[in-house]
Amino acid sequence: MTNDPKRHFALNHISVDCVILGFDGDRLNVLLLKRNDFKLNDMKLPGSLIYADENLDQAASRIMEDYTGMAGVEMEQFRAFGSLDRTSNPDDVQWLVRSQNERVERIVTVAYITILRINKTLSANKKDSSLFWAPVDSLPKLAFDHNAIVAAAVEHFARVAYFNNEYIFRLLPRKFTILQFRKLYEIVYRTKADPGNFHKKVSQMPYVVPLDEKETGQRHRAARLYRYDRKAFKKNMI
């Protein structure tokens, strides 16, 4: 990402990193950037130092729009990370100097989380990085402490979804199968659900509406599609 020469960073040891989660119908994914400069061949979360004329929420929104092309996405601040060894890797320090035009010795980062349907069209900044989805259960070593940030974000999402399972439906496709629903449920809550019991449980949810449609392009028997009715969910919660 190219810095704006007319703006100045507020403090060169405070940053914002964004964890963007998505579900591909089989696995939970996180949106990552591949670093290609300085002979680096690793990945990181979308992030940046903050500018002097913006607060943390504004920085998170800017990062989201800069890297994905999406504006007005709801994001939640969930934790700060300030380990003493966040910048212990010389490659990370060198990359910071080049990409941010700042000499940085230590950075405290404030992490934000958001969820997207994975079929959203994203426009990545191609100058230094490429944007792509990666399964959270098989991530390689990421830059800085970003593996720990992703793990903390998944834990945070699970806690939030436990009290409001509407967040689960925000990750599902607009039309989904019971199998997709069950897989995501098992991933988020780290449990195994009996298929028959789960299907029975779903049939008792007035906000999960069966459609007169079936999935297409499958080799196996086509499964029925469902949709989430947000109004019915809200009414059911009253």
Summary of the structure (lengths in Angstrom):
residues: 238
radius of gyration: 19.8
end to end distance: 45.2
largest distance: 60.1
contacts: 688
relative contact order: 0.17
helix: 34%
strand: 25%
